[in-house]
Amino acid sequence: MTVCVPITGSGGLDERVSRSFSNSPYFAIVDLNSGSIEIIENKRCAPVVSLTDRKIQGVVCATMGKRALEILQAKGIRVYSAWGKTLREVIEQYRSGELRELSL
């Protein structure tokens, strides 16, 4: 499974998770099977559109607006609420089943 996590910088696993999904400066695209991580810069004010073009199955974030949640769910992308401070913590929380799935 591949998930997207909004992060504050391009520093990798120890990078802080962004509190804002849409205004996050970077996104980590994490392949949970292989462990590979791709860091992409958020160059758009509507990142949901560009992220749905990628092969992601989930988004893990602290907060997300209703419209973004609607768009992602309509595309079959699951959204999970995270409270971890770093990308590493969020990945561990996801793998251990600690995250709550968001729904409308």
VENHU-V237643 format. One line per field, one symbol per residue. psi: psi as a letter, one per 40 degrees, with the letter a starting at -180 (. if undefined). burial: b if it has 24 or more other C-alpha atoms within 12 Angstrom, else e. Layout:
# VENHU-V237643
psi = ???
burial = ???
This chain:
# VENHU-V237643
psi = ihihhhieafeadeiihhehddehdihhhhhedeeihhhiigeiegdddddeeigieihhidiiidddddddddeehihihieididddddddddefeihhii.
burial = ebbbbbbbbbebbebbbbbbbbbbbbbbbbbeeeeebbbbbbeeeebbeebbebebbbbbbbbbeeebbebbbeeebbbbbbbbbbbbbbbeebeeeebeebee
